[in-house]
Amino acid sequence: MKAIRYRTFGGPEVLEYVELPDPEPGPGDVLIETSAIGVNFPDIRERLGVYNRAETRVGGVTLPHVGGLQVVGRVLRSGPGADSALEGRKVMALMAKGAYAAKAVARAEMVVALDEDADDVAMASLPCQGVTAFLALQACATLRKGESVLVQGAAGGVGSLAVQIAKALGAGTVIGTASSDARREFVRSIGADHAIAYDRPDWPQKMLEHTDGRGVDVILETIGGDVFDQNFECLAMLGRCVVVGSTRGPGQPLAPRRLMAKAQSLSGMYLPSFFQRPELIQRALRFLADGMANGSIKANVAAVLPLSRTADAHGLLERREVQGIVVLDPSV
Ligand SMILES: NC(=O)c1ccc[n+]([C@@H]2O[C@H](COP(=O)([O-])OP(=O)(O)OC[C@H]3O[C@@H](n4cnc5c(N)ncnc54)[C@H](OP(=O)(O)O)[C@@H]3O)[C@@H](O)[C@H]2O)c1
């Protein structure tokens, strides 16, 4: 089968388009013939070797490596103990590695069957960012119907799905932050009630205005830096802040005492940890598939490139030349 592999860490040039033997599904696995493969920023960090530095080690990568975390395709075969009812079905899957290939192995527990008329490319854009957004809101923040939500970085991949998922979960007011007028317009266009700039020092004040002075119930935090601390100026009593990322760096440590006065909670979310809880991943994938089918969730695909041009796909993302997900087509 055709695949993208790298034997050393480095720039996009280390990605080789090669012929490899088909992978074998192990116990509990399924073998998927891929039709669309989504590219994520963590794929690039893995390729750079960032995940293998002692101070940032979060799982490690063994070379040579076939990267990639998400595919849509058709199940060819199930391994011992895996649900054989998936054989022949079109599916969406999240996996720890191996997606950049014409055939990929996934744990059957982290696969959901799709309708035959589901859009392969759109669905392949969803798993990593969509499951992250869903689990942060539902499993970590336990968002309840009618609660208000602030999504930091709402024009990004995780953020834009979080806005839509929050609404689909029955949130009340949903507010998103973004850095430019055009990106704030995009945030409103996907269903946010308000979009504000997080780089203005008075943004927490704006949040209080939009929530009648009581603050927001749930914050999905992705920015970091000074913004991390400012979140607590507009978090409501019993509010929950979930840290999903820190694109601007970690920011200052927070004194836990600060959470006491308003009985607030701070938690974190890291998707690979949830691989230990595949039933939660499957619930998230099901929610995304159903949301796409009923129109409550829309994908944001920026480009489709042949699998052989994965290096170009990484370059587009690294240079921030695209807004949305780049999807690879393994058939060309
Ligand atoms: N915890 C997990 O398991 C998990 C899983 C997936 C992603 N993440 C993290 O979640 C965050 C968002 O991921 P994503 O896939 O949605 O990325 P993305 O599509 O590139 O979005 C990044 C967002 O961050 C904002 N941003 C602020 N400062 C930035 C900077 N210096 N450079 C780049 N963007 C900046 C951007 O908004 P503006 O342009 O409007 O400022 C944009 O909305 C990242 O920190 C990522 O590492 C975490």
The ligand as an SDF file (V2000), in Angstrom:
LIG
                    3D

 48 52  0  0  0  0  0  0  0  0999 V2000
   -5.6700   19.2900   24.5670 N   0  0  0  0  0  0  0  0  0  0  0  0
   -5.7930   18.6060   23.4560 C   0  0  0  0  0  0  0  0  0  0  0  0
   -5.9340   17.3890   23.4710 O   0  0  0  0  0  0  0  0  0  0  0  0
   -5.7480   19.3460   22.1700 C   0  0  0  0  0  0  0  0  0  0  0  0
   -6.1990   18.7490   20.9720 C   0  0  0  0  0  0  0  0  0  0  0  0
   -6.1830   19.5270   19.8040 C   0  0  0  0  0  0  0  0  0  0  0  0
   -5.7020   20.8360   19.8470 C   0  0  0  0  0  0  0  0  0  0  0  0
   -5.2410   21.3400   21.0290 N   0  0  0  0  0  0  0  0  0  0  0  0
   -4.7530   22.7120   21.1500 C   0  0  0  0  0  0  0  0  0  0  0  0
   -5.8330   23.5990   20.9830 O   0  0  0  0  0  0  0  0  0  0  0  0
   -5.3800   24.8010   20.3940 C   0  0  0  0  0  0  0  0  0  0  0  0
   -6.1660   25.0600   19.1220 C   0  0  0  0  0  0  0  0  0  0  0  0
   -5.8830   24.0130   18.2050 O   0  0  0  0  0  0  0  0  0  0  0  0
   -6.4920   24.0640   16.7390 P   0  0  0  0  0  0  0  0  0  0  0  0
   -6.2210   22.7510   16.1180 O   0  0  0  0  0  0  0  0  0  0  0  0
   -7.8790   24.5760   16.7920 O   0  0  0  0  0  0  0  0  0  0  0  0
   -5.5490   25.1440   16.0760 O   0  0  0  0  0  0  0  0  0  0  0  0
   -5.8630   26.2940   15.0070 P   0  0  0  0  0  0  0  0  0  0  0  0
   -6.9730   25.8660   14.1060 O   0  0  0  0  0  0  0  0  0  0  0  0
   -4.5570   26.6680   14.4050 O   0  0  0  0  0  0  0  0  0  0  0  0
   -6.3960   27.4850   15.9030 O   0  0  0  0  0  0  0  0  0  0  0  0
   -5.5530   28.1980   16.7400 C   0  0  0  0  0  0  0  0  0  0  0  0
   -6.3500   29.3360   17.3790 C   0  0  0  0  0  0  0  0  0  0  0  0
   -5.5330   29.9910   18.3550 O   0  0  0  0  0  0  0  0  0  0  0  0
   -5.5560   31.3980   18.1480 C   0  0  0  0  0  0  0  0  0  0  0  0
   -4.1900   31.9210   18.4110 N   0  0  0  0  0  0  0  0  0  0  0  0
   -3.8600   32.8170   19.3490 C   0  0  0  0  0  0  0  0  0  0  0  0
   -2.5710   33.0560   19.3850 N   0  0  0  0  0  0  0  0  0  0  0  0
   -2.0190   32.2980   18.4100 C   0  0  0  0  0  0  0  0  0  0  0  0
   -0.7050   32.1030   17.9430 C   0  0  0  0  0  0  0  0  0  0  0  0
    0.3220   32.7620   18.4760 N   0  0  0  0  0  0  0  0  0  0  0  0
   -0.4980   31.2420   16.9330 N   0  0  0  0  0  0  0  0  0  0  0  0
   -1.5380   30.5480   16.4010 C   0  0  0  0  0  0  0  0  0  0  0  0
   -2.8210   30.7000   16.8030 N   0  0  0  0  0  0  0  0  0  0  0  0
   -3.0620   31.5640   17.7980 C   0  0  0  0  0  0  0  0  0  0  0  0
   -6.0460   31.6050   16.7470 C   0  0  0  0  0  0  0  0  0  0  0  0
   -7.0190   32.5870   16.7660 O   0  0  0  0  0  0  0  0  0  0  0  0
   -6.8350   34.0150   16.1500 P   0  0  0  0  0  0  0  0  0  0  0  0
   -6.0760   33.8800   14.8460 O   0  0  0  0  0  0  0  0  0  0  0  0
   -8.2030   34.5250   16.0050 O   0  0  0  0  0  0  0  0  0  0  0  0
   -6.0090   34.7000   17.1580 O   0  0  0  0  0  0  0  0  0  0  0  0
   -6.7870   30.3260   16.3830 C   0  0  0  0  0  0  0  0  0  0  0  0
   -8.1670   30.5030   16.5960 O   0  0  0  0  0  0  0  0  0  0  0  0
   -3.8820   24.6030   20.1690 C   0  0  0  0  0  0  0  0  0  0  0  0
   -3.2110   25.1550   21.2770 O   0  0  0  0  0  0  0  0  0  0  0  0
   -3.7110   23.1060   20.1380 C   0  0  0  0  0  0  0  0  0  0  0  0
   -2.4170   22.7190   20.5300 O   0  0  0  0  0  0  0  0  0  0  0  0
   -5.2660   20.6290   22.1760 C   0  0  0  0  0  0  0  0  0  0  0  0
  1  2  1  0
  2  3  2  0
  2  4  1  0
  4  5  1  0
  4 48  2  0
  5  6  2  0
  6  7  1  0
  7  8  2  0
  8  9  1  0
  8 48  1  0
  9 10  1  0
  9 46  1  0
 10 11  1  0
 11 12  1  0
 11 44  1  0
 12 13  1  0
 13 14  1  0
 14 15  2  0
 14 16  1  0
 14 17  1  0
 17 18  1  0
 18 19  2  0
 18 20  1  0
 18 21  1  0
 21 22  1  0
 22 23  1  0
 23 24  1  0
 23 42  1  0
 24 25  1  0
 25 26  1  0
 25 36  1  0
 26 27  1  0
 26 35  1  0
 27 28  2  0
 28 29  1  0
 29 30  1  0
 29 35  2  0
 30 31  1  0
 30 32  2  0
 32 33  1  0
 33 34  2  0
 34 35  1  0
 36 37  1  0
 36 42  1  0
 37 38  1  0
 38 39  2  0
 38 40  1  0
 38 41  1  0
 42 43  1  0
 44 45  1  0
 44 46  1  0
 46 47  1  0
M  CHG  2   8   1  16  -1
M  END
$$$$
